[in-house]
Amino acid sequence: MIWRYPEYCERFRCSAGECSDSCCIGWEICIDPETVRRYSSVEGRFGEKLRKNISEGAFVLGEGERCPFLNERNLCDIYIQLGEEALCQICTDHPRYFKWFGGVKEGGVGLCCEEAAKLILSSPPVLAERIVPDEEAPDCDEELLRLLTDARRELTSRLWEGSLFSALTSAVAYAERLQEILDFGELRLPDWEELPAASCNEAEWTEFFAEMEPFDPQWPDFLRRCAELKNVPEELSPEQEEQLRRIGAYFLFRYFLGGVFDGEIYSRVKLAAVSVRFIGWLWRCRSAETGSCTFEDCVQISKAYSKEIEYSEENLERLLDAAYDRPIFGCI
């Protein structure tokens, strides 16, 4: 089996107690059945605490929605008491994600984690491959998978040609033509067409995002403040444009090949384009609100967007659907 991932993943390290937004706070933490059985056999007072704080296959969150095993130093007592191998699967994996496509496994680290976001924004999206033992994976159309892999490579490389917004407009048009070709039962790539950047009013998108079920109760308030701002800068710095290109590559890598199973190509590219433009607009709003948008600001805003969209299946599906039927996103 081919294992494919961005090279920067090899440098990922959890910042544990130094994290400003612990993934052990505010998240429902489900425990896989094998780990539940393991915890049921832990002896002593710690074993009693484990069993007392598990209900219906999940940890019972405490005050402030903290995991009951997150101590006052924001470190994991299960890790400390029982070792890393005792962590449940979701705690072992997060913020890593994995996808399987027949004989191919892909994965990376999610933008929702601040340490991962720092890597994504600061690192070229170079992919690494190696051979690993076969794992159970859903079958897929191998010919279509190869075609979509080539299309993703084309889309990603074109993000670095010309202006960012022109590249996004051209990418969406390319995806629309590819969708039409595949819908007619053909297996070929369309020609690339360079298009001028579409003019979008991202402030008009704010209401759509604010209507979603929020993960963080402060998120809608932040969006409303942004919508009310005057004199939002039109331009991003060259460094910020480069960071947004890398975010675009992240969204394409993480979601595009899913089209091999459901045939949805256009909406996944639209997801990447809308996300890049909206995140960039939020960065410009931060500059208008505070006078600057530092790298740390860019990381925190990108992470917040990811948590609200990527880690809510309902919100993610709603945005994918909106690519087709919401006129506000028709500009790209």
C-alpha positions as CSV (number, residue, x, y, z in Angstrom):
1,M,0.0,0.0,0.0
2,I,1.2,3.5,-0.9
3,W,1.2,5.9,2.1
4,R,1.1,9.5,1.0
5,Y,1.3,12.6,3.2
6,P,2.7,16.2,3.3
7,E,6.4,16.1,4.4
8,Y,5.7,18.7,7.1
9,C,3.7,16.1,9.1
10,E,7.0,14.5,10.1
11,R,7.8,17.6,12.1
12,F,4.5,17.7,14.0
13,R,4.8,17.7,17.7
14,C,2.0,18.3,20.2
15,S,2.7,21.3,22.4
16,A,0.7,19.6,25.2
17,G,0.5,21.9,28.2
18,E,1.8,24.9,26.2
19,C,-1.1,24.8,23.8
20,S,-3.3,27.9,24.0
21,D,-6.4,25.9,22.9
22,S,-6.3,22.4,24.2
23,C,-8.0,19.7,22.1
24,C,-8.9,18.2,25.5
25,I,-11.3,21.1,26.2
26,G,-14.7,21.5,24.5
27,W,-14.5,18.4,22.3
28,E,-16.6,15.3,22.7
29,I,-14.0,12.6,23.3
30,C,-15.3,9.2,22.1
31,I,-13.4,6.1,23.2
32,D,-13.0,3.1,20.9
33,P,-14.4,-0.2,22.2
34,E,-10.9,-1.8,22.6
35,T,-9.7,1.0,24.8
36,V,-13.0,0.9,26.9
37,R,-12.2,-2.8,27.6
38,R,-8.6,-2.0,28.5
39,Y,-9.7,0.7,30.9
40,S,-12.2,-1.7,32.5
41,S,-9.3,-3.9,33.7
42,V,-7.1,-1.1,35.1
43,E,-6.7,-1.7,38.9
44,G,-6.5,0.7,41.8
45,R,-7.8,4.2,42.4
46,F,-6.9,5.3,38.9
47,G,-8.9,2.4,37.4
48,E,-11.8,3.5,39.5
49,K,-11.5,7.1,38.3
50,L,-11.4,5.8,34.7
51,R,-14.6,3.9,35.0
52,K,-16.3,6.6,36.9
53,N,-15.6,9.2,34.2
54,I,-16.8,7.1,31.2
55,S,-20.4,7.1,30.0
56,E,-21.8,5.7,26.8
57,G,-18.4,5.2,25.2
58,A,-17.1,8.8,25.9
59,F,-15.4,10.7,28.7
60,V,-17.7,12.7,30.9
61,L,-16.5,16.3,30.5
62,G,-16.1,18.3,33.6
63,E,-16.4,22.0,34.4
64,G,-15.5,24.2,31.4
65,E,-16.0,21.0,29.2
66,R,-12.6,19.8,30.2
67,C,-11.6,16.1,29.9
68,P,-11.7,14.7,33.4
69,F,-8.1,13.5,32.9
70,L,-6.7,16.9,31.9
71,N,-4.8,18.0,35.0
72,E,-4.1,21.6,36.2
73,R,-1.0,21.8,34.1
74,N,-3.1,20.9,31.0
75,L,-1.3,17.5,30.7
76,C,-3.0,14.1,30.3
77,D,-3.1,12.0,33.5
78,I,-3.8,8.8,31.4
79,Y,-0.6,9.4,29.5
80,I,1.3,10.1,32.8
81,Q,-0.1,7.1,34.7
82,L,-0.4,4.5,32.0
83,G,1.8,5.6,29.1
84,E,1.1,6.7,25.5
85,E,-0.1,3.2,24.4
86,A,-3.1,3.6,26.8
87,L,-4.6,6.5,25.0
88,C,-7.8,5.9,23.1
89,Q,-7.6,6.0,19.3
90,I,-9.0,9.5,18.8
91,C,-6.4,10.9,21.3
92,T,-3.6,9.0,19.6
93,D,-4.6,10.3,16.2
94,H,-5.7,13.8,16.7
95,P,-5.1,16.1,14.8
96,R,-4.0,13.6,12.2
97,Y,-6.5,12.4,9.6
98,F,-6.4,9.4,7.3
99,K,-8.2,8.4,4.1
100,W,-8.0,5.1,2.2
101,F,-8.5,4.7,-1.5
102,G,-8.0,1.0,-2.5
103,G,-4.2,0.6,-2.5
104,V,-3.5,4.1,-1.4
105,K,-3.6,5.6,2.1
106,E,-3.3,9.4,2.5
107,G,-3.2,11.5,5.6
108,G,-2.0,14.7,7.2
109,V,-2.5,17.0,10.2
110,G,-5.6,19.1,10.5
111,L,-5.7,22.9,10.4
112,C,-7.8,22.9,13.6
113,C,-4.7,22.4,15.7
114,E,-2.5,25.4,16.3
115,E,0.8,23.5,16.0
116,A,-0.4,21.8,12.8
117,A,-1.7,25.2,11.5
118,K,1.8,26.7,12.0
119,L,3.3,23.9,9.9
120,I,0.6,24.2,7.2
121,L,1.0,28.0,6.9
122,S,4.8,28.0,7.0
123,S,5.7,24.8,4.9
124,P,5.7,24.1,1.2
125,P,3.1,21.3,0.6
126,V,5.5,18.8,-0.7
127,L,4.2,15.2,-0.6
128,A,6.1,12.2,0.5
129,E,5.4,8.6,-0.4
130,R,6.5,5.3,1.0
131,I,5.3,1.7,0.9
132,V,3.6,0.4,4.1
133,P,1.8,-2.9,4.9
134,D,-1.7,-3.2,3.4
135,E,-4.6,-2.1,5.5
136,E,-8.3,-2.7,5.1
137,A,-9.6,-0.1,2.6
138,P,-12.7,0.5,0.5
139,D,-12.4,-0.5,-3.1
140,C,-12.5,2.3,-5.7
141,D,-12.2,2.9,-9.4
142,E,-8.4,2.8,-9.9
143,E,-8.5,4.5,-13.2
144,L,-10.6,7.4,-11.8
145,L,-8.4,7.6,-8.8
146,R,-5.3,8.1,-11.1
147,L,-7.2,10.7,-13.1
148,L,-8.2,12.6,-9.9
149,T,-4.7,12.4,-8.5
150,D,-3.4,14.0,-11.7
151,A,-6.1,16.6,-11.5
152,R,-5.3,17.4,-7.9
153,R,-1.6,17.8,-8.8
154,E,-2.5,20.2,-11.6
155,L,-4.9,22.2,-9.4
156,T,-2.3,22.4,-6.6
157,S,0.6,23.4,-8.8
158,R,-1.5,26.1,-10.5
159,L,-2.1,27.8,-7.1
160,W,1.4,29.2,-7.4
161,E,0.9,30.7,-10.9
162,G,-0.1,34.4,-11.1
163,S,-2.2,36.1,-8.5
164,L,-3.8,34.0,-5.8
165,F,-7.4,35.0,-6.6
166,S,-6.9,34.5,-10.3
167,A,-5.6,31.0,-9.6
168,L,-8.7,30.3,-7.4
169,T,-11.1,31.5,-10.2
170,S,-9.3,29.4,-12.7
171,A,-9.3,26.3,-10.4
172,V,-13.0,26.5,-9.9
173,A,-13.6,26.8,-13.7
174,Y,-11.3,23.8,-14.2
175,A,-13.2,21.8,-11.7
176,E,-16.5,22.7,-13.3
177,R,-15.3,21.5,-16.7
178,L,-13.9,18.3,-15.1
179,Q,-17.2,17.7,-13.4
180,E,-19.1,18.0,-16.7
181,I,-16.6,15.6,-18.4
182,L,-17.0,13.0,-15.7
183,D,-20.8,13.4,-15.6
184,F,-20.8,12.5,-19.3
185,G,-18.9,9.3,-18.5
186,E,-15.5,10.3,-20.0
187,L,-12.2,9.9,-18.2
188,R,-10.0,12.8,-19.3
189,L,-8.7,16.1,-17.9
190,P,-9.8,19.4,-19.3
191,D,-7.4,22.0,-20.6
192,W,-6.4,24.7,-18.1
193,E,-7.6,28.2,-18.8
194,E,-6.1,31.3,-17.1
195,L,-9.0,33.5,-16.0
196,P,-8.9,37.0,-14.3
197,A,-9.7,37.1,-10.6
198,A,-13.3,37.1,-9.8
199,S,-14.6,40.0,-7.8
200,C,-16.3,38.8,-4.6
201,N,-17.7,40.6,-1.6
202,E,-16.6,38.2,1.2
203,A,-18.4,40.4,3.8
204,E,-21.7,39.1,2.2
205,W,-20.6,35.6,3.1
206,T,-20.5,36.4,6.8
207,E,-24.2,35.8,7.4
208,F,-24.0,32.4,5.9
209,F,-21.2,31.3,8.2
210,A,-22.7,33.0,11.2
211,E,-25.9,31.0,10.7
212,M,-24.1,27.7,11.3
213,E,-24.1,25.9,14.6
214,P,-21.0,27.3,16.3
215,F,-18.3,25.2,18.0
216,D,-17.0,28.2,19.8
217,P,-19.7,30.6,21.1
218,Q,-17.4,33.5,20.4
219,W,-17.2,32.7,16.7
220,P,-20.5,34.3,15.6
221,D,-19.6,37.5,17.5
222,F,-16.2,37.6,15.7
223,L,-17.9,37.3,12.3
224,R,-20.4,40.0,13.1
225,R,-17.6,42.4,14.2
226,C,-15.9,41.7,10.9
227,A,-19.1,42.3,8.9
228,E,-19.4,45.7,10.6
229,L,-15.9,46.9,10.0
230,K,-15.2,49.8,7.7
231,N,-12.0,50.3,5.6
232,V,-11.0,46.7,5.5
233,P,-7.7,46.5,3.6
234,E,-8.0,45.3,0.0
235,E,-4.6,43.7,-0.1
236,L,-2.7,41.0,1.8
237,S,1.0,40.9,2.3
238,P,3.1,38.7,0.0
239,E,3.8,36.5,3.0
240,Q,0.1,36.1,3.8
241,E,-0.7,35.3,0.1
242,E,1.8,32.5,0.3
243,Q,0.3,31.2,3.4
244,L,-3.2,31.2,1.8
245,R,-1.8,29.3,-1.2
246,R,-0.6,26.6,1.3
247,I,-4.1,26.5,2.9
248,G,-5.6,26.0,-0.5
249,A,-3.2,23.1,-1.1
250,Y,-4.2,21.7,2.3
251,F,-7.9,21.7,1.4
252,L,-7.3,20.2,-2.0
253,F,-5.1,17.4,-0.6
254,R,-7.5,16.6,2.2
255,Y,-10.8,16.5,0.3
256,F,-10.4,16.3,-3.4
257,L,-9.9,12.6,-3.8
258,G,-13.1,11.9,-1.9
259,G,-14.7,12.5,-5.3
260,V,-13.6,9.0,-6.4
261,F,-16.4,7.6,-4.2
262,D,-19.3,10.0,-4.8
263,G,-18.4,11.8,-8.0
264,E,-18.5,15.2,-6.4
265,I,-15.5,17.2,-7.8
266,Y,-16.7,20.8,-8.3
267,S,-18.0,21.3,-4.8
268,R,-14.7,20.2,-3.2
269,V,-12.7,22.7,-5.2
270,K,-15.2,25.3,-4.4
271,L,-14.8,24.4,-0.8
272,A,-11.1,25.1,-1.1
273,A,-11.6,28.4,-2.9
274,V,-14.3,29.7,-0.6
275,S,-12.2,28.7,2.5
276,V,-9.1,30.5,1.2
277,R,-10.9,33.7,0.3
278,F,-12.9,33.8,3.5
279,I,-9.9,33.1,5.7
280,G,-8.0,35.8,3.9
281,W,-10.8,38.2,4.4
282,L,-10.9,37.4,8.1
283,W,-7.1,38.2,8.2
284,R,-7.8,41.5,6.5
285,C,-10.5,42.2,9.1
286,R,-8.1,41.6,11.9
287,S,-5.8,44.2,10.4
288,A,-8.6,46.7,10.2
289,E,-9.7,45.9,13.8
290,T,-6.3,45.9,15.5
291,G,-3.9,47.6,13.0
292,S,-2.1,44.4,12.1
293,C,-2.5,40.7,11.5
294,T,0.6,38.8,12.7
295,F,1.5,35.2,11.8
296,E,0.1,34.1,15.2
297,D,-3.2,35.9,14.3
298,C,-3.3,34.1,11.0
299,V,-2.8,30.8,12.7
300,Q,-5.5,31.4,15.3
301,I,-8.1,32.6,12.8
302,S,-7.3,29.7,10.4
303,K,-7.6,27.2,13.3
304,A,-10.9,28.7,14.4
305,Y,-12.3,28.5,10.9
306,S,-11.2,24.9,10.6
307,K,-12.8,23.9,13.9
308,E,-16.1,25.5,12.9
309,I,-16.3,24.0,9.4
310,E,-14.1,20.9,9.1
311,Y,-14.9,19.4,12.5
312,S,-18.7,19.7,12.2
313,E,-20.0,17.2,9.6
314,E,-23.2,19.3,9.4
315,N,-21.4,22.6,8.7
316,L,-19.0,21.0,6.2
317,E,-21.9,19.4,4.3
318,R,-23.8,22.7,4.3
319,L,-20.8,24.5,2.8
320,L,-20.3,21.8,0.2
321,D,-24.0,22.1,-0.8
322,A,-23.8,25.8,-0.9
323,A,-21.2,25.7,-3.6
324,Y,-24.1,24.8,-5.9
325,D,-27.2,26.6,-4.7
326,R,-26.1,29.8,-2.8
327,P,-25.8,32.8,-5.2
328,I,-23.3,34.5,-2.9
329,F,-20.7,31.9,-3.8
330,G,-21.4,32.2,-7.5
331,C,-18.6,34.8,-8.0
332,I,-16.0,32.1,-8.1
